[in-house]
Amino acid sequence: MALPRIGVVIVTMGTRPRELKALLDSVEKQDVTAARVVLVGNATPLTDVPSEATKIPLEENLGCPGGRNAGLKVLRESGEVDVVIELDDDGLLIADDVFHRVQQLFATDPGLGIVGFRVADEHGHTERRWVPRLRADDPMHRGPVTAFLGGGHAFSMPMLKEIGDWPAQFFFGHEETDLAWRALDAGWKILYEPELVLQHPRTSPARHAVYYRYTARNRVWLARRRLPFPLIPAYLGTWALLNLVRIRSASGLKAWAAGFVEGMRVDCAPRRPMKWRTVWRMTRLGRPPII
């Protein structure tokens, strides 16, 4: 059984030097050496980062998906990698056999497109929102899912060649869902593997000033790009009601509404709606694309 070659992509804005160093150290300590580690600097020169990684300093901040695409481009051109692992710059691999486990998973299942890691804080606790399924009471429940977390995951490079890279125009938020839906629609599998752990500090996504605006805009774009027309109002209506209940501030509601309008007005091409058989597949997996 030939084991796939592992590559790593990490995107940073240079604002977490201590956490980034710890992450890079944990990558170096893996019992399988990565064929290439690519460090992408979103509007940061990376001159102060002591690492042997391939450094890609970008002049502007392309957002997380745009930055990751820059890293994927380098890996693709190198021809050295079969599977890419992407990690948040404030994450940490606490075990040294993560790469070996990833190799085994992809080697034994050629239809596997994405492996999602379990994200846990420094106390080992996994928040409900970090579990990629509706029934999130047991974060240790392994199995096929319809989504994955952007903080720690692995992709098949042949899958990316078929479905394309991250939707860079999303900039922040829901880019994982867009990519996951494309993978499922092309017939690839997504596996949640809780034994693969990325330690990550407990934070709120609402800490970002653009959170509410981008969340609303990108959900609209996601629906317009990927859903059959009859499902678009059901999907957007469900999430609109949830956000009206969840958002506690007038400023947050105002930003969310502005983002929703922006998502309806601004072009989000290309539109390639998923097949109805994919809708049924997602439903059987426990998460139809209206929730």
C-alpha positions as CSV (number, residue, x, y, z in Angstrom):
1,M,0.0,0.0,0.0
2,A,1.6,3.2,-1.2
3,L,1.3,6.0,1.4
4,P,0.4,9.5,0.2
5,R,3.0,12.3,0.4
6,I,1.9,15.0,2.9
7,G,2.1,18.7,2.5
8,V,1.1,21.4,4.9
9,V,-0.3,24.9,4.4
10,I,-0.5,27.5,7.2
11,V,-1.8,31.0,6.7
12,T,-0.8,33.8,9.1
13,M,-1.2,37.6,9.4
14,G,1.8,37.7,11.7
15,T,-0.2,38.6,14.7
16,R,0.4,35.4,16.7
17,P,4.2,34.8,16.6
18,R,4.3,32.6,19.8
19,E,1.4,30.4,18.7
20,L,2.8,30.1,15.1
21,K,6.2,29.0,16.4
22,A,4.5,26.4,18.6
23,L,2.5,25.1,15.7
24,L,5.5,24.9,13.4
25,D,7.4,23.0,16.1
26,S,4.5,20.5,16.4
27,V,4.6,20.0,12.6
28,E,8.3,19.3,12.7
29,K,7.9,16.8,15.5
30,Q,5.5,14.6,13.5
31,D,6.6,11.0,13.0
32,V,6.1,11.4,9.3
33,T,8.0,14.3,7.7
34,A,6.0,16.5,5.4
35,A,7.2,16.7,1.8
36,R,6.8,20.5,2.0
37,V,5.5,23.0,4.5
38,V,4.2,26.3,3.0
39,L,3.7,29.3,5.2
40,V,1.6,32.1,3.6
41,G,1.8,35.6,5.0
42,N,-1.4,37.6,4.5
43,A,-0.1,41.1,4.1
44,T,2.9,40.2,6.3
45,P,6.6,39.7,5.1
46,L,7.4,36.7,7.4
47,T,10.9,38.0,7.8
48,D,10.8,37.4,11.6
49,V,9.6,33.8,11.4
50,P,12.5,31.3,12.0
51,S,11.4,28.4,9.9
52,E,12.6,26.3,7.0
53,A,9.1,26.3,5.5
54,T,8.5,27.7,2.0
55,K,7.5,31.3,2.7
56,I,4.9,33.1,0.5
57,P,4.6,36.7,1.7
58,L,1.6,38.3,0.1
59,E,1.4,42.1,-0.3
60,E,-2.3,42.2,0.5
61,N,-4.6,40.3,2.8
62,L,-6.5,37.8,0.6
63,G,-8.5,36.4,3.5
64,C,-8.1,32.8,4.7
65,P,-9.4,31.1,1.6
66,G,-7.3,33.3,-0.7
67,G,-4.2,32.8,1.3
68,R,-4.7,29.0,1.4
69,N,-5.1,29.0,-2.4
70,A,-1.7,30.7,-2.7
71,G,-0.2,27.8,-0.6
72,L,-2.0,25.2,-2.6
73,K,-0.7,26.7,-5.8
74,V,2.9,26.2,-4.6
75,L,2.2,22.6,-3.5
76,R,0.5,21.8,-6.9
77,E,3.4,23.2,-8.9
78,S,6.0,21.3,-6.8
79,G,4.3,18.0,-7.7
80,E,5.5,16.6,-4.3
81,V,2.2,16.2,-2.5
82,D,-0.8,13.9,-2.6
83,V,-2.6,15.1,0.5
84,V,-2.5,18.6,2.0
85,I,-3.1,19.4,5.7
86,E,-4.2,22.9,6.5
87,L,-3.9,24.3,10.0
88,D,-4.9,27.6,11.7
89,D,-1.9,29.6,12.9
90,D,-3.1,29.5,16.5
91,G,-3.7,25.8,16.5
92,L,-1.4,23.1,17.8
93,L,-0.9,19.4,17.0
94,I,-0.7,17.8,20.5
95,A,0.1,14.3,19.1
96,D,3.1,13.4,17.0
97,D,1.3,10.7,14.8
98,V,-1.2,13.0,13.1
99,F,0.4,12.8,9.7
100,H,0.8,9.1,9.9
101,R,-2.9,8.6,10.7
102,V,-3.8,10.9,7.8
103,Q,-1.6,8.9,5.5
104,Q,-3.3,5.7,6.5
105,L,-6.8,7.1,6.1
106,F,-6.2,8.3,2.5
107,A,-4.2,5.3,1.5
108,T,-7.0,2.9,2.5
109,D,-9.9,4.8,0.8
110,P,-9.3,6.4,-2.6
111,G,-12.7,8.0,-2.5
112,L,-11.9,9.9,0.6
113,G,-11.7,13.7,-0.2
114,I,-11.7,15.4,3.2
115,V,-10.8,14.5,6.7
116,G,-11.9,16.9,9.4
117,F,-10.0,17.0,12.7
118,R,-11.6,17.4,16.1
119,V,-10.9,20.9,17.5
120,A,-10.4,21.0,21.3
121,D,-9.3,23.7,23.7
122,E,-6.3,23.4,26.1
123,H,-8.5,21.5,28.5
124,G,-9.6,19.0,25.9
125,H,-13.1,20.4,25.6
126,T,-14.7,20.5,22.2
127,E,-17.4,23.2,21.8
128,R,-20.7,22.2,20.3
129,R,-20.1,24.5,17.3
130,W,-16.9,22.7,16.5
131,V,-18.6,19.4,15.8
132,P,-19.6,19.1,12.1
133,R,-23.0,17.5,12.6
134,L,-26.4,18.5,14.0
135,R,-26.3,16.0,16.8
136,A,-23.2,17.4,18.5
137,D,-23.6,16.0,22.0
138,D,-20.8,13.5,21.5
139,P,-17.7,15.0,19.9
140,M,-16.0,11.6,19.8
141,H,-18.6,10.1,17.4
142,R,-16.6,9.3,14.2
143,G,-18.1,9.0,10.8
144,P,-19.1,10.4,7.5
145,V,-20.4,14.0,7.6
146,T,-21.4,16.9,5.2
147,A,-19.1,19.5,6.7
148,F,-15.6,20.1,8.2
149,L,-13.8,22.8,10.3
150,G,-11.4,25.1,8.5
151,G,-9.0,25.1,11.5
152,G,-7.7,21.6,11.0
153,H,-8.3,19.3,8.1
154,A,-6.7,17.3,5.3
155,F,-7.6,17.3,1.6
156,S,-7.0,14.9,-1.3
157,M,-5.1,16.8,-4.0
158,P,-6.9,14.8,-6.7
159,M,-10.1,16.0,-5.2
160,L,-9.0,19.6,-5.4
161,K,-7.9,19.1,-9.0
162,E,-11.5,17.9,-9.8
163,I,-13.6,20.4,-7.8
164,G,-11.3,23.5,-7.6
165,D,-9.8,25.4,-4.7
166,W,-11.2,27.6,-2.0
167,P,-13.8,30.3,-3.0
168,A,-11.4,33.3,-2.5
169,Q,-14.2,35.9,-2.9
170,F,-15.8,34.7,0.4
171,F,-12.7,36.1,2.3
172,F,-14.0,35.0,5.7
173,G,-16.8,32.6,6.6
174,H,-18.6,29.7,4.9
175,E,-15.8,28.9,2.5
176,E,-15.6,25.5,4.1
177,T,-19.3,24.8,3.3
178,D,-18.9,25.8,-0.3
179,L,-16.0,23.5,-0.7
180,A,-17.6,20.6,1.2
181,W,-20.8,20.8,-0.9
182,R,-18.7,20.7,-4.1
183,A,-16.8,17.7,-2.8
184,L,-20.0,15.8,-2.0
185,D,-21.6,16.7,-5.3
186,A,-18.6,15.2,-7.1
187,G,-19.0,12.0,-5.1
188,W,-16.1,12.4,-2.6
189,K,-16.4,11.4,1.0
190,I,-16.0,13.7,4.1
191,L,-14.9,12.0,7.3
192,Y,-14.9,13.4,10.8
193,E,-12.0,11.8,12.7
194,P,-12.1,12.8,16.4
195,E,-8.8,11.0,17.1
196,L,-7.0,13.7,15.0
197,V,-6.9,16.6,17.4
198,L,-6.1,20.3,16.8
199,Q,-5.7,22.2,20.0
200,H,-7.2,25.6,19.6
201,P,-8.1,28.4,22.1
202,R,-11.8,28.8,22.8
203,T,-12.8,32.0,20.9
204,S,-16.0,33.5,19.5
205,P,-16.1,34.1,15.7
206,A,-18.1,37.3,16.5
207,R,-14.8,38.8,17.8
208,H,-14.1,39.8,14.1
209,A,-15.6,43.1,13.3
210,V,-16.8,41.9,9.9
211,Y,-18.4,38.7,11.3
212,Y,-22.1,39.5,11.0
213,R,-21.8,41.2,7.6
214,Y,-19.7,38.4,6.0
215,T,-21.8,35.7,7.6
216,A,-24.9,37.0,6.0
217,R,-23.4,37.9,2.6
218,N,-21.6,34.5,2.3
219,R,-24.7,32.5,3.2
220,V,-26.6,34.2,0.4
221,W,-23.7,33.6,-2.0
222,L,-23.5,30.0,-0.9
223,A,-27.2,29.4,-1.6
224,R,-27.1,31.2,-4.9
225,R,-24.0,29.3,-6.0
226,R,-24.8,25.8,-4.8
227,L,-28.4,25.1,-4.1
228,P,-31.2,24.1,-6.5
229,F,-33.6,27.1,-6.8
230,P,-36.5,25.5,-4.7
231,L,-34.1,25.1,-1.7
232,I,-32.8,28.7,-1.7
233,P,-35.7,30.3,0.1
234,A,-35.9,27.4,2.6
235,Y,-32.1,27.6,3.4
236,L,-32.0,31.4,3.7
237,G,-35.3,31.6,5.6
238,T,-34.1,29.1,8.2
239,W,-30.8,31.0,8.8
240,A,-32.6,34.4,8.8
241,L,-34.9,33.2,11.6
242,L,-32.0,31.7,13.6
243,N,-30.0,34.9,13.3
244,L,-32.9,37.0,14.4
245,V,-33.0,34.9,17.6
246,R,-29.3,34.7,18.2
247,I,-28.1,38.2,17.5
248,R,-28.4,40.3,20.6
249,S,-27.2,43.7,19.5
250,A,-28.7,46.3,17.2
251,S,-25.4,46.9,15.6
252,G,-25.0,43.2,14.9
253,L,-28.5,43.0,13.3
254,K,-27.7,46.1,11.2
255,A,-24.4,44.6,9.9
256,W,-26.2,41.2,9.3
257,A,-28.9,42.9,7.2
258,A,-26.4,44.9,5.2
259,G,-24.5,41.7,4.4
260,F,-27.7,39.9,3.4
261,V,-28.5,42.7,1.0
262,E,-25.0,42.7,-0.3
263,G,-25.2,39.0,-1.0
264,M,-28.3,39.4,-3.1
265,R,-26.9,42.3,-5.1
266,V,-23.3,41.4,-5.7
267,D,-22.3,38.8,-8.3
268,C,-21.2,35.5,-6.8
269,A,-20.5,33.5,-9.9
270,P,-20.2,30.7,-10.9
271,R,-23.6,29.2,-10.2
272,R,-23.3,25.4,-10.2
273,P,-26.1,24.0,-8.1
274,M,-25.7,20.6,-6.6
275,K,-27.6,17.6,-8.0
276,W,-30.7,16.4,-6.3
277,R,-29.0,13.1,-5.5
278,T,-26.5,15.1,-3.5
279,V,-29.3,16.7,-1.6
280,W,-30.7,13.2,-0.8
281,R,-27.2,12.0,0.1
282,M,-26.8,14.9,2.6
283,T,-30.2,14.2,4.0
284,R,-29.3,10.6,4.6
285,L,-26.1,11.8,6.4
286,G,-28.3,13.8,8.8
287,R,-27.9,17.3,7.4
288,P,-30.0,18.3,4.4
289,P,-28.8,21.6,2.8
290,I,-31.5,23.7,4.4
291,I,-30.1,23.6,7.9
